[in-house]
Amino acid sequence: MKKQVLLITFIITLSMLSCCKPKTGLNDVQVIGSHNSYKIAIEKPVWDYLFQMDSAKAISLQYAHIPILEQLNLGLRNVELDVFFDPNGGHFSNPKGLDVIRANGDTPLAYDEENKLSEPGLKMFHIQDVDFRSHHLLFKDCLKVMKRWSDKNRNHTPVFVLMNTKDQKVEGTRDPLHFTKEAFDSLDQEIRSVFADEDLITPDFVRGDYESLEEAVLTLGWPDLEEVKGRFLFVLDENEEKIDRYLKGHAGLKGRVLFVNSPEGNPEAAFRIINNPIRDFDYIKSLVEKGYLVRTRADAATKESRTLDYTRFEKAKESGAQVISTDYYIPSTLYNSSFKVVFEDNTYERIKK
């Protein structure tokens, strides 16, 4: 009888310890990812031409990335993708930069041999006619690569995908198409055409039965990390005007795929993008402590890489921001620099606790 009592007591104790063990939430991770993750280096004749026109701008664009599949295999858990609206296809075919190369007496490297730019759908590159080389010219092709990788690595830490919806006019280039509500609807549709609900962390999933998304993350918190492994979380990194357009007909992000960068106090506020961890260190830290997810940057415009300045990265880590973006998870191959953004154990993700 005494042994039975001891056994029951032991089981109850284990149960209590298990119940009291603090959960590791999605907001307890800290990951390193890439900025403009799809980008292939600007071809030298085009870059030289840009340098003559605006040397500072050309220098800021002198970075490139390995294919996104290789980034994921390396351990990165954040990517950033830029998309252009092109519902009929062909709007961005034959970029003018190719003519710059030919005018220089050179032959351009192979480009869009499969004629992807003529297909309807969202296109993915940095700047029309100038910085146009991409590992995936079609947004949907990139999504399919990430989906296939995820299916083979089902226990991966969630991948944060930041989205920029590009329609900025750039002098000397063709005008992009306006990112309308229709364009935003197509963004959701293309994501859902590749990823099922169980592949995604959506605002509806996080909100649950709470009145607003912000209330859910500040009261209940983000989902348990184990619950959301193998999923993707998309975020719209845009200004207030575009966010309002994305929210139209979807108050509080109901039914939408992407989170948005809305300031605190809005019902849809949950994920904040604060890019300067030095200037905004205290602000980022307070957001994290309250329960928001935050993305910041370890470097920008190639400056830190050229000066081997890790100050920004150190402040990003110390701030607690969950997502840290860089152009240098591996050192640059475009100029001489050893600058590399990686955690102390040579990994790209960690638990902050």
Order of alpha helices (4+ residues) and beta strands (2+ residues): alpha-beta-alpha-alpha-alpha-beta-alpha-alpha-beta-alpha-alpha-alpha-alpha-beta-alpha-beta-beta-alpha-beta-alpha-alpha-beta-beta
